[in-house]
């Protein structure tokens, strides 16, 4: 069965070169879906031009790149990605229609059409994977893009244990079977793309990188990424989790010192063990409450999430002790350095499990993705 290639382009106040990109993708066998993310009346003429050769969907107001991608994916899933199975009179099953591979492409012209086609072809052979068009982050890349990607790459690696060279690339190809899952992932703006990588990694979806060329015109002037506010959106949950962990550490240390003084003064046996366990119980309860209500804002039931959290805490306590003993005792690493390494490892494990297992929450049924966009044209 022949694959159908669909290019999905989220666009906010795009330049005229988007029309040329659309033409180039059409020549390479792509159906093109463009989502006008609230660009406004000044851009109406451009989108009307695009509507003559592509499917154009419109947001009445700007909602963000993640929301635009979800609007496009929702439309593709309903109207463009399909297969049909028909039984002949002889009882033979015949499959008609075309299976679909979707490629998300940035509107600013930095992705070359030949690279778009190449990642689509790789995806058609790897239906189980997410294929990334990975840029060479060399000196020709604008400084803010290079810096942001470097930071995100290390955060992603620490949180998942996976190495992805270009976590911020907008060129991503995948089989239509991933669409329902992608529609459930949180985020309406630039944080959606890193959330996608985090979620799929936690579910064991293979992530494949293919090196591509990248064109930056006028130092990437066409990008609408806002360095401070959008970077905060990308990292905010990890920052909140870090703050929660730091507060819990302070509670743990304070309670440990208090209980040690009280039990020691009372001459209670095993004062050290009792104080350590008591402090862990108090700080663990505080950490669970902060993460559930403030960090992840989870609606998961108390009994289920609390039980999972206790299991995670027990695993981390045991694993922390084993790894620390191995690093400091077996490998002979400095005890303070070994402690730091161990804490970083289990911080990443704790964040990932709490984010994607214990406090995981899917988007509600009334999320923005369910809002019907205005259609600039029917599918062509």
C-alpha positions as CSV (number, residue, x, y, z in Angstrom):
1,X,0.0,0.0,0.0
2,X,1.3,3.4,-1.0
3,X,2.0,6.0,1.7
4,X,0.4,9.4,1.6
5,X,2.8,12.1,2.7
6,X,1.3,15.1,4.6
7,X,3.2,18.2,5.6
8,X,1.7,20.1,8.5
9,X,2.8,23.7,8.8
10,X,1.8,25.9,11.8
11,X,2.1,29.5,10.8
12,X,1.9,32.8,12.7
13,X,2.4,36.0,10.8
14,X,4.5,34.1,8.1
15,X,6.5,35.7,5.3
16,X,5.7,35.4,1.6
17,X,8.3,32.6,1.3
18,X,5.7,30.2,2.9
19,X,4.0,30.1,-0.5
20,X,7.2,29.0,-2.2
21,X,7.8,26.3,0.5
22,X,4.2,25.0,-0.1
23,X,4.9,24.8,-3.9
24,X,8.1,22.9,-3.3
25,X,6.5,20.4,-1.0
26,X,3.7,19.8,-3.4
27,X,6.2,19.1,-6.1
28,X,7.7,16.4,-3.9
29,X,4.5,14.6,-3.4
30,X,3.1,16.1,-0.2
31,X,-0.4,17.2,0.6
32,X,0.0,20.3,2.7
33,X,-2.0,21.5,5.7
34,X,-1.3,25.0,6.9
35,X,-2.7,26.3,10.2
36,X,-3.0,30.1,10.4
37,X,-2.5,30.6,14.2
38,X,-4.4,33.9,14.4
39,X,-2.1,35.9,12.1
40,X,-4.8,38.5,11.6
41,X,-6.2,40.5,8.6
42,X,-2.8,41.7,7.4
43,X,-2.0,38.1,6.3
44,X,-5.4,37.2,4.8
45,X,-4.2,37.6,1.2
46,X,-1.3,35.2,1.8
47,X,-3.5,32.5,3.3
48,X,-6.1,33.0,0.6
49,X,-3.2,32.3,-1.9
50,X,-2.2,29.2,0.0
51,X,-5.8,28.0,0.1
52,X,-5.6,27.5,-3.7
53,X,-3.0,24.7,-3.3
54,X,-3.3,23.5,0.3
55,X,-5.7,22.9,3.1
56,X,-5.8,26.0,5.3
57,X,-7.2,25.9,8.9
58,X,-7.6,29.1,10.9
59,X,-7.5,30.1,14.5
60,X,-9.5,33.3,15.2
61,X,-6.7,34.3,17.6
62,X,-3.2,33.3,18.4
63,X,-3.1,30.1,20.5
64,X,0.5,29.0,20.2
65,X,2.5,26.5,18.1
66,X,1.4,23.4,20.2
67,X,-2.3,24.3,19.7
68,X,-1.8,24.9,16.0
69,X,-0.1,21.5,15.6
70,X,-3.0,19.8,17.5
71,X,-5.6,21.5,15.3
72,X,-3.8,20.2,12.2
73,X,-3.3,16.7,13.6
74,X,-7.0,16.5,14.6
75,X,-8.1,17.5,11.1
76,X,-5.6,15.1,9.5
77,X,-6.8,12.3,11.7
78,X,-10.4,12.9,10.9
79,X,-10.2,13.6,7.2
80,X,-6.9,12.7,5.6
81,X,-5.3,9.7,7.2
82,X,-7.2,6.6,6.4
83,X,-7.3,3.0,5.2
84,X,-10.3,0.9,4.2
85,X,-10.8,-2.8,4.4
86,X,-13.3,-4.3,2.0
87,X,-14.4,-8.0,1.5
88,X,-14.9,-9.1,-2.1
89,X,-17.7,-11.5,-3.0
90,X,-15.1,-14.3,-3.0
91,X,-14.3,-13.5,0.6
92,X,-10.9,-11.9,-0.1
93,X,-10.0,-8.9,2.0
94,X,-8.8,-5.9,-0.1
95,X,-7.2,-2.9,1.5
96,X,-7.8,0.4,-0.2
97,X,-7.0,4.0,0.6
98,X,-3.5,5.3,1.6
99,X,-1.7,5.0,4.8
100,X,-0.3,8.4,6.0
101,X,3.0,9.8,7.2
102,X,2.9,13.2,8.7
103,X,5.8,15.7,8.8
104,X,5.6,18.9,10.9
105,X,7.5,21.7,9.1
106,X,8.3,25.2,10.4
107,X,6.9,28.1,8.4
108,X,10.0,30.2,8.4
109,X,11.8,28.4,5.6
110,X,14.6,26.8,7.6
111,X,13.7,23.3,6.5
112,X,14.7,22.3,3.0
113,X,12.0,20.4,1.0
114,X,14.4,17.5,0.2
115,X,15.1,17.0,3.9
116,X,11.3,17.0,4.6
117,X,10.9,14.3,2.0
118,X,13.8,12.3,3.4
119,X,12.5,12.1,7.0
120,X,9.1,11.2,5.6
121,X,10.6,8.2,3.8
122,X,12.4,7.1,6.9
123,X,9.2,7.3,8.9
124,X,7.4,5.2,6.3
125,X,9.8,2.4,7.1
126,X,9.7,3.0,10.9
127,X,6.0,3.2,11.7
128,X,6.7,2.8,15.4
129,X,9.1,5.7,15.7
130,X,9.3,9.5,15.8
131,X,11.9,10.7,13.3
132,X,13.6,14.0,14.0
133,X,15.3,16.2,11.4
134,X,18.4,17.0,13.5
135,X,20.3,20.2,12.8
136,X,24.1,20.5,13.1
137,X,24.3,23.1,15.9
138,X,27.5,24.8,14.7
139,X,28.7,28.4,14.8
140,X,26.4,29.4,12.0
141,X,23.4,28.7,14.1
142,X,22.0,31.9,15.8
143,X,23.3,32.1,19.4
144,X,19.9,32.0,21.1
145,X,19.0,28.8,19.2
146,X,22.3,27.1,19.9
147,X,22.2,28.1,23.6
148,X,18.6,27.0,24.1
149,X,19.1,23.7,22.4
150,X,22.2,23.0,24.5
151,X,20.4,23.6,27.7
152,X,17.3,21.6,26.7
153,X,19.4,18.7,25.4
154,X,21.1,18.3,28.8
155,X,17.8,18.6,30.7
156,X,16.2,16.1,28.5
157,X,19.1,13.7,28.8
158,X,19.0,14.0,32.7
159,X,15.3,13.4,32.8
160,X,15.0,10.5,30.4
161,X,18.5,8.9,30.1
162,X,18.3,9.3,26.3
163,X,20.6,11.4,24.1
164,X,18.9,13.5,21.5
165,X,21.1,16.0,19.7
166,X,18.4,18.4,18.6
167,X,15.5,18.5,21.0
168,X,14.0,21.7,19.6
169,X,13.8,20.8,15.9
170,X,10.4,21.4,14.4
171,X,10.9,18.9,11.6
172,X,9.4,15.7,12.9
173,X,7.9,12.8,11.0
174,X,5.6,10.0,12.3
175,X,3.1,7.5,11.2
176,X,-0.6,8.4,11.6
177,X,-1.0,5.8,14.3
178,X,0.8,8.2,16.7
179,X,-1.7,11.0,16.2
180,X,-4.2,10.1,18.9
181,X,-1.4,9.9,21.4
182,X,0.1,13.2,20.3
183,X,-3.3,14.9,20.7
184,X,-3.3,14.0,24.4
185,X,0.1,15.6,25.2
186,X,-0.1,18.8,27.2
187,X,1.1,22.2,26.0
188,X,-0.2,24.8,23.6
189,X,2.9,26.7,22.8
190,X,6.6,25.8,22.4
191,X,6.6,23.6,25.4
192,X,4.5,21.1,23.5
193,X,7.5,19.9,21.4
194,X,9.7,19.1,24.4
195,X,6.7,17.5,26.2
196,X,6.2,15.3,23.1
197,X,9.8,14.0,23.4
198,X,9.5,13.5,27.1
199,X,6.2,11.6,26.9
200,X,7.1,9.4,24.0
201,X,10.4,8.5,25.6
202,X,8.7,7.5,28.8
203,X,6.4,5.2,26.7
204,X,9.3,3.5,24.9
205,X,8.6,5.0,21.5
206,X,11.9,5.0,19.5
207,X,13.3,8.4,18.6
208,X,15.4,8.5,15.5
209,X,17.5,11.5,14.4
210,X,18.4,12.2,10.7
211,X,20.9,15.0,10.1
212,X,19.5,17.8,8.0
213,X,20.7,21.1,6.6
214,X,19.2,24.2,8.1
215,X,18.7,27.6,6.5
216,X,18.7,30.7,8.8
217,X,17.8,33.9,7.0
218,X,18.4,37.2,8.7
219,X,19.6,35.4,11.9
220,X,16.3,33.6,12.1
221,X,14.3,36.8,12.1
222,X,11.1,34.9,11.2
223,X,11.0,32.9,14.4
224,X,8.4,33.9,17.0
225,X,10.1,32.1,19.9
226,X,10.3,34.6,22.8
227,X,13.5,33.8,24.6
228,X,12.5,34.4,28.2
229,X,8.7,33.6,28.3
230,X,8.8,30.6,26.0
231,X,12.0,29.2,27.7
232,X,10.2,29.5,31.0
233,X,7.3,27.5,29.5
234,X,9.7,24.8,28.4
235,X,11.5,24.4,31.7
236,X,8.8,25.5,34.2
237,X,7.7,22.1,35.4
238,X,11.3,21.0,36.0
239,X,12.0,24.2,37.8
240,X,8.9,23.8,40.0
241,X,9.9,20.2,40.7
242,X,13.4,21.3,41.7
243,X,11.9,24.0,44.0
244,X,9.6,21.3,45.6
245,X,12.6,19.0,46.1
246,X,14.7,21.7,47.6
247,X,11.9,22.7,50.0
248,X,11.4,19.0,51.0
249,X,15.1,18.7,51.6
250,X,15.0,21.7,54.0
251,X,12.0,20.2,55.8
252,X,13.7,16.8,56.0
253,X,16.9,18.3,57.4
254,X,15.1,20.6,59.9
255,X,12.9,17.7,61.2
256,X,15.9,15.4,61.4
257,X,17.8,18.0,63.5
258,X,14.8,18.6,65.7
259,X,14.0,14.9,66.3
260,X,17.6,14.1,66.9
261,X,17.8,16.8,69.6
262,X,14.5,15.6,71.3
263,X,15.2,11.9,71.2
264,X,18.8,12.4,72.2
265,X,17.9,14.5,75.2
266,X,15.3,11.9,76.2
267,X,17.9,9.1,76.0
268,X,15.9,7.1,73.5
269,X,17.7,4.1,72.0
270,X,18.3,4.2,68.2
271,X,17.8,7.9,68.2
272,X,19.6,8.3,64.8
273,X,17.4,5.8,63.0
274,X,14.2,7.1,64.6
275,X,15.0,10.7,63.7
276,X,15.9,9.8,60.1
277,X,12.7,7.8,59.6
278,X,10.5,10.5,61.2
279,X,12.1,13.2,59.1
280,X,11.6,11.2,55.9
281,X,7.9,10.6,56.7
282,X,7.3,14.3,57.3
283,X,9.3,15.6,54.3
284,X,7.8,12.8,52.1
285,X,4.3,13.8,52.9
286,X,5.1,17.5,52.2
287,X,6.8,16.6,48.9
288,X,3.9,14.4,47.8
289,X,1.4,17.2,48.6
290,X,3.4,19.9,46.8
291,X,4.0,17.8,43.7
292,X,0.4,16.6,43.4
293,X,-1.3,20.0,43.9
294,X,1.3,22.6,42.8
295,X,3.8,21.0,40.4
296,X,1.8,18.5,38.3
297,X,-1.7,19.7,39.3
298,X,-2.9,16.1,39.1
299,X,-6.5,14.9,39.6
300,X,-5.4,11.3,40.2
301,X,-7.1,9.7,43.2
302,X,-5.3,10.0,46.5
303,X,-5.2,6.3,47.3
304,X,-3.7,5.3,43.9
305,X,-1.2,8.2,43.7
306,X,-0.2,7.9,47.3
307,X,0.5,4.2,47.0
308,X,2.5,4.7,43.9
309,X,4.5,7.6,45.5
310,X,5.3,5.4,48.5
311,X,6.6,2.6,46.2
312,X,8.7,5.2,44.3
313,X,10.1,6.6,47.6
314,X,11.0,3.1,48.7
315,X,12.7,2.3,45.4
316,X,14.6,5.6,45.5
317,X,15.7,5.1,49.1
318,X,17.0,1.6,48.3
319,X,18.5,2.5,44.9
320,X,20.1,5.6,46.3
321,X,21.8,3.6,49.0
322,X,23.0,0.9,46.5
323,X,24.3,3.3,43.9
324,X,26.0,5.5,46.5
325,X,27.7,2.5,48.0
326,X,28.8,1.3,44.6
327,X,30.2,4.7,43.5
328,X,32.0,5.5,46.8
329,X,32.9,2.0,48.0
330,X,33.4,-0.2,44.9
331,X,34.6,2.5,42.4
332,X,36.4,4.6,45.0
333,X,34.8,7.9,43.9
334,X,35.0,10.8,46.4
335,X,32.1,10.4,48.8
336,X,30.8,14.0,48.2
337,X,31.1,13.6,44.4
338,X,29.4,10.2,44.6
339,X,26.5,11.7,46.6
340,X,26.1,14.5,44.0
341,X,26.1,12.0,41.1
342,X,23.6,9.7,42.9
343,X,21.2,12.6,43.7
344,X,21.2,13.8,40.1
345,X,20.4,10.3,38.8
346,X,17.5,9.7,41.2
347,X,16.2,13.3,40.8
348,X,15.8,12.5,37.1
349,X,14.1,9.2,37.8
350,X,11.8,10.7,40.4
351,X,10.7,13.6,38.1
352,X,10.0,11.3,35.2
353,X,8.0,8.7,37.2
354,X,6.0,11.4,39.0
355,X,5.3,13.4,35.8
356,X,4.4,10.5,33.5
357,X,3.1,7.8,35.9
358,X,2.0,9.0,39.3
359,X,0.6,12.4,38.5
360,X,0.0,12.0,34.8
361,X,-3.0,13.8,33.6
362,X,-4.5,13.8,30.1
363,X,-6.1,16.9,28.7
364,X,-9.7,17.3,29.5
365,X,-12.4,16.7,26.9
366,X,-13.0,20.5,26.5
367,X,-9.4,21.2,25.6
368,X,-8.6,23.6,22.8
369,X,-7.9,20.7,20.5
370,X,-11.6,20.0,20.3
371,X,-12.5,23.4,19.2
372,X,-13.5,23.3,15.5
373,X,-11.2,25.7,13.5
374,X,-12.4,27.7,10.6
375,X,-11.6,26.0,7.3
376,X,-10.1,28.2,4.6
377,X,-10.6,25.5,2.0
378,X,-11.6,21.9,1.8
379,X,-8.9,19.3,1.2
380,X,-7.5,19.3,-2.2
